[in-house]
């Protein structure tokens, strides 16, 4: 089994697109639709990388990332912001909160895969 990616995205179409392309190149993909689910899944499964939407229900991506960064068992997991928040201030805020990288939507699925590969290497069936 390849690396595990937690995809946190409340938009079902985006979730299907990104999870499908990530699975296609060999990653094991876990999904969460809101910040509470994201924290539960991250704590239960300790994924290799988290793709985090910012505008999600219950706990937004900013707060969910803060919580992950405060957790000693999770704090070193790379977290990539996957968001329509694309203003320069948002990029700065993302860096301050502890996001590892920042992808502004709309983002091509292959760009998401390339960023994931940059942080954790290839999936099971993909070149590293």
RABEL-V725470 format. One record per residue. N is the residue number from 1. PSI is psi in radians with two decimals (NA if undefined). BURIAL is # if it has 9 or more other C-alpha atoms within 8 Angstrom, else .. Layout:
n:psi:burial
N:PSI:BURIAL
N:PSI:BURIAL
This chain:
n:psi:burial
1:2.44:.
2:-2.91:#
3:2.68:#
4:2.28:#
5:2.28:#
6:2.07:#
7:2.00:#
8:1.88:#
9:2.19:#
10:-0.28:#
11:2.02:.
12:-0.72:.
13:-0.82:.
14:-0.73:.
15:-0.78:#
16:-0.81:.
17:-0.94:#
18:-0.70:#
19:-0.67:#
20:-0.83:.
21:-0.64:#
22:-0.72:#
23:-0.66:#
24:-0.62:.
25:0.12:#
26:0.11:#
27:2.59:#
28:2.15:#
29:2.20:#
30:2.62:#
31:2.57:#
32:2.51:#
33:-0.20:#
34:3.02:#
35:-0.63:#
36:-0.83:#
37:-0.72:#
38:-0.80:#
39:-0.72:#
40:-0.84:.
41:-0.73:#
42:-0.77:#
43:-0.63:.
44:-0.59:.
45:-0.23:.
46:1.21:.
47:2.83:#
48:-0.43:#
49:2.61:#
50:2.25:#
51:2.01:#
52:2.00:#
53:2.65:#
54:-0.83:#
55:1.40:.
56:2.73:#
57:2.91:#
58:-1.30:.
59:2.15:#
60:2.98:#
61:-0.54:#
62:-0.91:#
63:-0.69:#
64:-0.72:#
65:-0.71:#
66:-0.78:#
67:-0.71:#
68:-0.73:#
69:-0.40:#
70:-0.23:.
71:2.03:.
72:-0.50:.
73:-0.27:.
74:-0.26:#
75:-0.40:#
76:0.00:.
77:2.23:#
78:2.37:#
79:2.12:#
80:2.13:#
81:2.31:#
82:1.64:#
83:2.70:#
84:-0.13:.
85:1.67:.
86:0.32:#
87:2.68:.
88:-0.67:.
89:-0.63:.
90:-0.70:#
91:-0.76:#
92:-0.79:.
93:-0.73:.
94:-0.76:#
95:-0.74:#
96:-0.68:.
97:-0.51:#
98:0.27:#
99:2.48:#
100:-0.56:#
101:3.02:.
102:2.08:#
103:2.16:#
104:2.27:#
105:2.64:#
106:2.41:.
107:2.34:.
108:2.39:.
109:-0.67:#
110:-0.47:.
111:-0.63:.
112:-0.82:#
113:-0.78:#
114:-0.71:.
115:-0.71:.
116:-0.80:#
117:-0.62:#
118:-0.63:.
119:-0.64:.
120:0.09:#
121:-3.09:.
122:2.85:#
123:-3.05:#
124:-0.69:#
125:0.19:.
126:2.63:.
127:2.47:.
128:NA:.
